[in-house]
Amino acid sequence: MDILQQFYNSSLDSEYLVVQPDGQILRRNAASENGLLDVRYPVFPGSFNPLTAQHIRICDTLRDTLGGCLCEISTRPCSHSGSELTLKDLRRVVSQFEWKYPLIVSKLDTYERKRLIFATGLVRFVAGSQAFREGVERTSGLADIEFLVISRDARDTRNIKAFAESREQPVRFTIVGPLL
């Protein structure tokens, strides 16, 4: 059984994989000592099913403006991304990232839960306006999370700001404009 299959068959939510651009895969456990990731760059979660030219442009822009980008996929569905990935789908998605950007593979389906695999400190998540709204609606602990929200246009920017200001709990966010 290979490392992807072992991870896929595991029932531990604290386990995750780090896939390096050279194809090396490291299996980690956030519950163990030194199992948390130290994140310097924004985390770009998505289904990447498939990885598109727009995804690559967003990653390239983040690399050029913020020094890097860390992509993340979950084998479990978020509200906007559909159904759970099969092992075959997981293999295909992971193979798309070879020689591109580092990838985290987790079983975590909310921003709040994804935050748990990172060492202490603020974690910046990249999100489109719809994913931002859905993610905030599903997340109760937002203290250590900042969103870099990709806005399509001025109207979308106004809607994002109005949504964030309407929340009882403060939401940290920066609108980064159209990166597409």
C-alpha positions, 0 to 999 in steps of 0.5 A, a space after each residue: 500500500 502506498 502513502 496516498 492509499 494509507 492516508 486515504 484509508 486512515 480515520 485520523 483527521 489530524 493526519 495530512 500529507 505535504 506533497 513537494 513540487 518534486 513529487 516527494 510526499 511526507 505524511 504528518 500528524 498535527 497531533 504529534 510533536 513537531 507535526 504542525 506546519 509553520 506557514 509563511 505563505 497564504 494557503 489556497 484551499 480548493 478542489 483543484 479538480 482539475 487544476 486550471 490555468 486560473 489556479 496557476 495564475 493565482 498561485 503565480 501572482 501570490 508567489 510574485 507578490 507575497 513570496 509563495 503559495 501553499 495549495 490545500 485540498 481536502 478529501 472531504 467536501 466543503 459546502 461548495 465543492 461537491 462530493 468526497 474525493 475517491 482515491 483515484 481522484 486524489 491521485 489525479 489531483 496530486 499528480 497535477 501539482 508535480 513541479 508546480 507548487 507545494 500541496 497539503 492534502 487533508 481531511 479537513 472541511 472547514 477553515 477552522 478545522 484546516 487552521 488546526 494543522 498549522 503552528 500558532 499564529 495567523 493563517 491567511 487563506 485565499 478565497 473567492 468571494 463565494 467561498 469566503 462567504 460560505 467558509 465564514 458561515 461555517 466557521 465559528 473560530 476566526 481569531 487566527 484566520 485572515 482571508 485574502 479575498 479575490 474580488 471580481 469587480 467593484 460591486 463584488 468588493 462592496 458586497 464582500 465588505 458589507 457581508 464581513 461588516 454584518 457579522 457578529 464576530 469580526 472577520 479579518 480580510 483583505 480584498 486582493 482584487 482580481 488575480 485571474 
